[in-house]
């Protein structure tokens, strides 16, 4: 099931404190590989909980807010 900006498989995504890497990738429109690369570079903070790698929802919002505005190339 694909995620959109308002729903996930169980509840509203922004109401959950943590997201799986896979769900975060879907929300951001990026691959899980890209998220792990961002974490290795220090651009994204991941958490370990019960053996799973998770991302705080506030961290996802921070990444979105830090995105550069798009400008057309010449």
C-alpha positions, -999 to +999 in steps of 0.1 A: +000+000+000+014+033-010+016+061+015+005+097+008+008+128+028-021+121+051-024+083+056-003+052+063-013+016+068-025+022+104-029+059+111-019+094+101+019+093+095+026+126+112+009+114+144+034+085+148+067+094+166+088+070+145+087+057+109+103+027+094+131+035+068+108+021+041+078+043+051+101+073+054+115+067+019+080+065+005+069+097+022+100+115+009+099+100-026+134+087-021+149+052-020+159+035+012+195+034-001+194+072-004+182+075+032+210+053+044+235+074+024+222+106+039+226+090+074+262+080+066+269+116+055+253+130+087+224+146+069+198+123+085+196+108+120+184+072+123+174+054+155+176+017+165+146+003+184+140-034+191+164-043+163+148-021+137+162+010+121+137+039+124+135+076+117+118+101+140+089+118+122+103+152+133+135+142+115+116+136+083+099+170+086+134+186+092+147+170+060+117+183+041+122+218+055+159+218+047+153+211+010+164+238-015+139+256-036+139+243-072+152+267-098+152+259-136+185+251-152+196+273-180 
